[in-house]
Amino acid sequence: MFAGLSDERGYAFIPDEPPETPEKLRERYIMLSSGGTPDGREIWLNLIIRYGDDRRPAGYTQATLTGQEALVAYHVFPSLWRNGIATAAMTLMLNDLFARDPIHTARAFVDTRNAGSVALLKKLGFTLLRKIVNADFFRGSQSDEYEFTLTREAWCTDSDKSLIK
């Protein structure tokens, strides 16, 4: 994971930075593996995406569950972009999320300049809810974000994507 997450191109539209060392990445994964906040208000799902015959790491998906909602995100290593990996990984994650009670809505935030992620969310059936001006400041400039939502009902009625029946 360290080598793939060290590629600077993967951080053009997110305020994160590549991991400093393999040890720091390991520490982060240990923290995330706790599964959520100590008070139980958030459940964290962080999954490594594996790709190819050798099942090499290709990135990750993540979801933060709170009540009936899940905040979702993904990161695919830049060297593997445009291979359908994000679509496949997000499809599996959304199937898993919407199979869980009481998750009713998935929510995603994306930098308005990230055309690839915007297209992916639309392909998956997410609906644009709003544009948030000056949502974040990183890499020396302001960024705007789109907020997208997807309901269980919309996901489960789309037979091309949903495995939940």
PAMAR-964082 format. One record per residue: x negated, z negated, y negated of N, C-alpha, C, O, CB in turn. Coordinates in steps of 0.1 Angstrom, whole numbers, padded with zeros to 4 digits, always signed. Each point is the difference from the previous one (the first is absolute). Glycine has a CB too. Layout:
! residues N
XZYXZYXZYXZYXZY;...
//
This chain:
! residues 165
-0008+0000+0012+0008+0000-0012-0009+0000-0013+0004+0006-0010+0014-0018+0023;-0029+0005-0012-0008-0001-0012-0005+0013-0005+0001+0003-0012-0009-0025+0020;+0003+0031+0000-0004+0013-0004+0011+0008-0007-0002+0006-0011-0015-0006+0030;+0028+0001-0013+0012+0007-0005+0005-0005-0013+0003+0007-0010+0003-0001+0032;-0006-0020-0023+0005-0006-0012-0010+0000-0011+0003-0004-0012+0011-0011+0026;-0027+0019-0011-0010+0000-0011+0000+0013-0008-0008+0001-0009-0006-0016+0024;+0022+0025-0011+0001+0013-0007+0007-0002-0013+0012-0003+0000-0012+0015+0022;-0007-0011-0033+0006-0002-0013+0012+0009-0003+0008-0004-0008-0031-0002+0000;+0024+0018+0014+0011+0009-0003+0013-0007+0004+0011+0004-0006-0026+0016+0010;+0016-0029+0005+0012-0007+0004+0006-0009-0010+0010-0006+0002-0018+0008+0021;+0001-0004-0034+0004-0010-0010+0003+0006-0014+0001-0008-0009-0015-0009+0021;+0016+0030-0012+0003+0006-0013+0013-0004-0006+0001-0001-0012-0014+0020+0020;+0023-0023+0000+0013-0003-0005+0004-0014+0003+0012-0004-0002-0006+0028+0004;-0015-0033+0002+0004-0014+0003-0010-0009-0006-0012+0004-0002+0022+0003+0024;-0006-0019-0026-0009-0009-0007-0010-0008+0009-0006-0009-0005+0023+0008-0013;-0017+0005+0030-0009-0007+0010-0014+0006-0001-0002+0011-0006+0021-0016+0021;-0029-0001-0009-0014+0005+0000-0004+0000+0015+0006-0007+0008-0011-0003-0031;-0004+0019+0026-0006+0000+0014-0005-0014+0003-0005-0007-0008+0000+0032+0006;+0005-0028+0015-0006-0013+0004-0015-0001-0003-0007+0010+0001+0025-0012+0017;-0022-0009-0022-0014-0002-0004-0010+0000+0012-0010+0006+0000+0018-0019-0020;-0004+0006+0031-0008-0001+0012+0010+0000+0012+0011-0003-0002-0030-0009-0011;+0013+0015+0025+0009-0002+0012+0004-0015+0001+0011-0002+0005-0023+0021+0006;+0004-0028-0015+0004-0014+0002+0012-0004-0009+0009-0007+0004-0033+0002+0001;+0024+0011-0018+0011-0003-0009+0013+0006+0005+0010-0005-0001-0026+0004-0018;+0014+0013+0025+0012+0007+0006+0005-0008+0011+0012-0002+0002-0020+0024-0009;+0000-0028+0016+0004-0008+0011+0007-0013-0005+0010-0004+0005-0030+0013+0008;+0015-0015-0024+0006-0012-0006+0014+0004-0004+0010-0008+0002-0032-0001-0010;+0024+0020+0001+0013+0005-0004+0009+0001+0012+0012-0004-0001-0022+0016-0019;+0006-0005+0030+0008+0002+0012+0004-0014+0007+0011-0001+0005-0022+0024-0002;+0002-0032-0003+0003-0014+0005+0011-0006-0008+0010-0005+0005-0033+0002+0003;+0023+0004-0022+0010-0005-0008+0013+0007+0003+0011-0006+0001-0028+0000-0019;+0017+0019+0018+0012+0008+0003+0006-0003+0013+0013+0001+0002-0021+0017-0017;+0000-0021+0025+0005-0002+0014+0008-0013+0001+0006-0003+0010-0026+0015-0002;+0020-0020-0019+0008-0013+0000+0015+0004+0001+0008-0008+0004-0026-0004-0017;+0021+0024+0009+0014+0005+0001+0009-0002-0011+0012+0004+0000-0015-0008+0023;-0001-0003-0033+0008-0002-0012-0004-0012-0008-0010-0007+0002+0028+0018+0010;-0009-0014-0022-0003-0012-0009+0003-0013+0008+0008+0000+0009-0002+0014-0030;-0013-0024+0017+0002-0013+0007+0014-0005-0001+0005-0007+0010-0028+0002-0015;+0030+0008-0005+0014-0004-0001+0010+0008+0008+0012-0003+0000-0017-0006-0023;+0000+0020+0029+0009+0009+0008+0009+0009-0008+0008+0007+0006-0009-0025+0010;-0001+0019-0029+0009+0009-0008-0004+0014+0001+0008+0009-0002-0005-0028-0013;-0015+0022+0019-0005+0013+0002-0006+0001+0014-0007-0008+0005+0002+0011-0029;+0008+0008+0031-0006+0004+0013-0008+0012-0003+0005+0010-0005+0014-0020+0019;-0031+0010-0009-0009+0012-0002-0003+0007+0013-0003-0006+0010-0008-0006-0029;+0014+0025+0018-0003+0009+0012-0011+0009-0005+0002+0009-0009+0021-0011+0019;-0035+0001-0004-0011+0009-0003-0005+0006+0013-0005-0007+0009-0002-0007-0029;+0008+0027+0021-0003+0007+0012-0011+0011-0002+0001+0008-0010+0022-0013+0019;-0032+0006+0000-0011+0010-0001+0006+0013+0006+0006+0000+0011-0025-0017-0009;+0017+0028-0009+0004+0013+0005-0011+0006+0008-0012+0000-0004+0027+0004-0016;-0012+0000+0032-0010+0006+0009+0003+0015+0002+0012+0004+0000-0016-0026+0012;-0007+0030-0011+0002+0015+0000-0009+0007+0010-0011-0005+0003+0018+0004-0027;-0002+0011+0030-0008+0009+0008-0001-0006+0015+0005-0010+0003-0018+0017-0023;+0006+0001+0028-0001-0004+0014-0008-0012+0001+0002-0008+0010-0001+0032-0003;-0011-0027-0016-0008-0012+0001+0006-0012-0007-0005-0010+0000-0015+0025+0001;+0032-0013-0007+0008-0010-0006-0008-0007-0011+0000-0013-0001+0013+0009+0022;-0021+0011-0029-0008-0005-0010+0009-0005-0012+0010+0005-0002-0029+0010+0009;+0014-0025-0014+0008-0005-0012+0001+0011-0010-0009+0008-0003+0001-0031+0007;+0021+0024-0010+0002+0011-0010+0006-0006-0013+0002+0007-0009+0002+0009+0028;-0002-0029-0019+0006-0007-0011+0009-0011+0004-0002-0006+0011+0001+0027-0024;+0011-0025+0005+0009-0011+0003+0014+0002-0006+0001+0008-0010-0021-0023+0012;+0030+0009+0003+0013-0002-0006+0001-0015-0003-0006-0008+0007+0016+0029+0004;-0002-0024-0021+0003-0014-0002+0014-0001-0006+0006+0009-0006-0030-0014+0002;+0030-0007+0008+0014-0003-0005+0000-0015-0003-0005-0008+0007+0016+0027+0006;-0005-0022-0024+0003-0014-0004+0015-0002+0001+0007+0006-0008-0028-0008-0007;+0026-0006+0024+0014-0003+0002+0004-0012-0007-0006-0011+0001+0005+0022+0021;+0012-0010-0031+0005-0011-0007+0016+0002+0001+0005+0009-0006-0025-0011-0010;+0026-0007+0023+0015+0001+0001+0004+0013+0007-0004+0002+0011+0006-0016-0032;+0006+0022+0014+0005+0012+0005-0009+0012-0003+0004+0012+0003+0019-0022-0004;-0034+0008-0006-0008+0011-0005-0014+0000+0006-0005-0010+0004+0018+0010-0025;-0019+0012+0021-0014+0002+0004-0007+0009-0010+0005+0010-0003+0001-0013+0027;-0017-0002-0030-0008+0007-0008-0010+0007+0008-0008-0006+0007+0011-0010-0027;-0004+0030+0020-0008+0007+0009-0011+0008-0007+0001+0004-0012+0018-0002+0027;-0030+0000-0008-0011+0008-0005-0009+0005+0012+0002-0004+0011-0002-0010-0033;-0009+0023+0018-0009+0005+0010-0013+0004-0006+0000+0002-0013+0019+0006+0027;-0029-0006-0006-0013+0005-0005-0006+0008+0011-0003-0006+0011-0001-0014-0027;+0002+0033+0014-0006+0009+0010-0014+0003-0005-0001+0003-0012+0023+0006+0020;-0032-0009+0000-0013+0003-0004-0001+0014-0006+0006+0009+0007-0015-0025+0010;+0003+0019-0028+0000+0013-0006-0005+0011+0009+0004+0011-0001-0008-0022-0020;-0006+0008+0030-0005+0010+0009+0011+0005+0009-0002+0011+0007-0021-0021-0009;+0034+0003+0004+0010+0004+0009+0013+0004-0007+0011+0002+0007-0021-0017+0009;+0010+0017-0029+0012+0004-0008+0005+0014+0006-0008+0008+0005+0000-0022-0026;+0021+0016+0019+0006+0013+0003+0000+0003+0015+0000+0012+0004-0007-0004-0026;+0008-0019+0030+0001+0002+0015+0013-0005+0005+0002-0001+0012-0027-0001-0010;+0034-0002-0011+0013-0006+0005-0001-0015+0004+0010-0005+0005-0004+0028+0002;-0017-0029-0009-0002-0014+0004+0009-0009-0007+0006-0009+0006-0030+0014-0001;+0025-0004-0019+0008-0009-0008+0015+0001+0004+0007-0010+0001-0024+0012-0020;+0021+0011+0021+0014+0002+0004+0003-0007+0013+0010-0007+0002-0010+0029-0014;-0008-0020+0022+0002-0006+0013-0001-0015+0000+0009-0007+0006-0018+0027+0004;-0001-0025-0017-0001-0015-0001+0012-0006-0007+0005-0011+0004-0030+0014-0004;+0029+0003-0011+0011-0006-0008+0013+0001+0008+0008-0009-0001-0020+0015-0021;+0014+0005+0029+0012+0001+0008+0000-0011+0011+0011-0006+0001-0011+0031-0005;-0011-0028+0010+0000-0010+0010+0003-0014-0006+0007-0008+0005-0023+0021+0009;+0010-0015-0026+0002-0013-0007+0014-0001-0004+0006-0011+0002-0030+0011-0010;+0030+0010+0002+0014-0001-0004+0010-0002+0012+0009-0007-0002-0015+0021-0018;+0003-0008+0031+0008-0002+0012-0001-0015+0004+0010-0006+0003-0014+0030+0004;-0008-0029-0008-0002-0014+0004+0008-0010-0010+0006-0009+0004-0028+0015+0006;+0020-0003-0023+0006-0008-0010+0015+0000+0001+0007-0011+0000-0026+0015-0015;+0025+0008+0016+0015+0000+0000+0006-0004+0013+0012-0002+0001-0014+0020-0017;-0006-0020+0027+0005-0006+0012+0000-0015-0001+0006-0007+0009-0016+0026+0004;+0005-0025-0024-0001-0014-0002+0012-0005-0008+0003+0006-0011-0028-0006+0013;+0032-0010+0002+0010-0006-0008-0008-0010-0008-0008-0007+0005+0028+0010+0010;-0018-0005-0028+0011+0006-0008-0005+0011-0009+0007+0002-0011+0004-0024+0012;-0022+0029+0002-0005+0010-0009+0010+0011-0003+0004+0007+0010-0028-0013-0002;+0027+0008-0020+0010+0010-0004-0006+0010-0009+0004+0012+0000+0014-0029+0001;-0028+0014-0009-0006+0009-0010-0015+0000+0001-0006-0011+0001+0026+0008-0016;-0026+0015+0015-0014+0001-0002-0003+0005-0014+0007+0008-0005-0011-0003+0029;-0006-0011-0030-0003+0003-0014-0015+0005-0001-0008-0006+0007+0026-0011-0016;-0021+0026+0001-0014+0005-0002-0002+0003-0014+0008+0005-0007-0009+0004+0030;-0011-0012-0028-0005+0003-0013-0012+0009+0001-0009-0002+0008+0017-0020-0017;-0008+0033+0000-0010+0010+0001-0004+0004-0014+0009+0002-0009-0001+0006+0032;-0021-0006-0026-0004+0005-0013+0006+0014-0002+0000+0008+0010-0022-0021-0008;+0027+0015-0013+0007+0013-0003-0010+0012+0001+0005+0011+0002+0010-0023-0017;-0028+0010+0015-0009+0011+0001-0003+0003+0015-0007+0010+0003-0003-0016-0025;+0014-0002+0031-0003+0002+0014+0010+0009+0007+0010-0005+0007-0020-0018-0007;+0009+0036-0003+0009+0010+0005+0002-0001+0015+0011+0003+0005-0017+0012-0024;-0005-0017+0027+0001-0001+0014+0009-0011+0005+0008+0002+0009-0031+0008-0008;+0022-0022-0006+0008-0011+0004+0014+0002-0005+0010-0004+0007-0030-0011-0008;+0022+0020-0011+0014+0003-0004+0007+0009+0009+0011-0002+0004-0018-0001-0028;+0000+0014+0028+0006+0010+0009+0003-0007+0014+0010+0003+0006-0023+0016-0018;+0004-0027+0017+0002-0007+0013+0012-0009-0001+0009+0001+0009-0033-0001-0005;+0026-0008-0014+0012-0008-0001+0013+0008-0001+0009-0004+0007-0023-0013-0019;+0014+0028+0005+0011+0008+0000+0003+0006+0013+0012+0001+0005-0016+0005-0029;-0006-0001+0031+0001+0005+0014+0006-0010+0009+0008+0004+0009-0028+0011-0013;+0017-0027+0003+0005-0011+0008+0014-0004-0003+0006-0008+0007-0030+0000-0004;+0029+0013-0014+0014-0003-0004+0001-0011-0011+0011-0004-0003-0005+0011+0025;-0017-0012-0028+0001-0009-0010+0006+0006-0013-0001+0012-0002-0019-0024+0011;+0027+0004-0016+0007+0004-0013-0008-0006-0012-0003-0012+0000+0026+0014+0012;-0025+0006-0022-0007-0005-0012+0010-0009-0007+0011+0005-0004-0026+0016+0002;+0011-0033+0000+0008-0010-0007-0003+0000-0015+0010+0000-0009-0009-0014+0030;-0014+0014-0025-0003-0001-0014-0015+0003-0002-0008+0000+0009+0027-0017-0013;-0022+0020-0009-0014+0001-0004-0004-0012-0008+0008-0004-0009-0006+0030+0009;-0013-0032+0003-0005-0012-0007-0012+0004-0008-0010+0003+0005+0019-0019+0013;-0007+0017-0032-0010+0004-0009-0010-0012-0001+0004-0011-0002+0012+0027-0011;-0029-0012+0012-0011-0010-0001+0001-0011+0010-0001-0012-0003+0001+0016-0021;+0003-0001+0037+0001-0009+0011-0013-0007+0003+0001-0012+0004+0017+0026+0005;-0029-0008-0011-0013-0006+0004-0011+0006-0009+0002+0010-0007+0006-0013+0031;-0019-0004-0024-0012+0004-0007-0012-0001+0009-0003-0011+0004+0013+0004-0027;-0016+0018+0026-0012+0000+0009-0008+0013-0003+0005+0010-0004+0007-0024+0022;-0024+0013-0014-0010+0011-0002+0000+0005-0015-0002+0012-0002+0005-0005+0026;+0000-0017-0033-0001+0004-0014+0012+0006-0007-0001+0004-0011-0023-0002+0016;+0035-0001+0003+0012+0006-0007+0013-0006+0006+0000-0006+0011-0013+0027-0015;+0023-0019-0004+0013-0005+0004+0005+0010+0011-0003+0011+0000+0008-0021-0023;+0004+0004+0032+0006+0009+0010+0015-0003+0000+0004-0011-0002-0025+0012+0016;+0029+0010-0012+0014-0002+0002+0003+0001+0015-0008+0005+0007+0013+0006-0030;+0006-0017+0027+0004+0000+0014+0014+0004+0002+0008-0002-0009-0025-0016+0013;+0020+0024+0007+0013+0002+0005+0004-0011+0010-0008-0004+0008+0006+0029-0012;+0014-0029+0003+0006-0009+0010+0009+0008+0009+0010+0006-0005-0013-0027-0010;+0001+0021+0028+0009+0007+0009+0006-0010+0010-0006-0011+0003-0008+0031-0005;+0026-0017+0007+0007-0008+0009+0006+0008+0012+0002+0012-0002+0003-0029-0016;-0004+0011+0029+0006+0006+0012+0008-0010+0007-0005-0011+0003-0014+0027-0001;+0032-0014+0001+0008-0009+0007+0000+0003+0015-0003+0011+0005+0017-0014-0025;-0011-0008+0028+0001+0002+0014+0011+0011+0004-0003+0008+0009-0004-0033-0006;+0018+0025-0010+0010+0009+0003-0005+0015-0002+0003+0008+0008+0014-0025-0015;-0024+0019-0004-0005+0013-0003-0010+0004+0011+0000+0012+0005+0004-0015-0030;-0013-0006+0029-0010+0003+0010+0007+0002+0014-0004+0010+0007-0013-0024-0020;+0026+0006+0016+0006+0001+0014+0009+0011+0002+0003+0004+0011-0005-0028-0010;+0007+0030-0012+0008+0012+0001-0007+0013+0000+0005+0011+0003+0013-0023-0014;-0031+0011+0009-0009+0012+0000-0006+0002+0014-0010-0006+0003+0005+0004-0028;+0011+0010+0033-0004+0002+0014-0014+0006+0002-0006-0002+0010+0030+0004-0004;-0029+0004-0017-0014+0006+0001-0011-0010-0001-0011+0002+0005+0021+0019-0015;-0007-0033+0004-0010-0010-0002+0002-0012+0008-0009-0006+0006+0006+0015-0028;+0015-0014+0023+0003-0013+0005+0000+0000+0016+0006+0009+0006+0007-0014-0027;-0020-0005+0026+0001-0002+0015+0010-0011+0003+0003-0002+0012-0027+0009-0010;+0030-0013-0012+0010-0010+0002+0013+0006+0001+0004+0008-0008-0017-0024-0005;+0020+0013+0024+0013+0006+0002+0009-0011+0005+0012+0002+0003-0021+0020+0003;
//
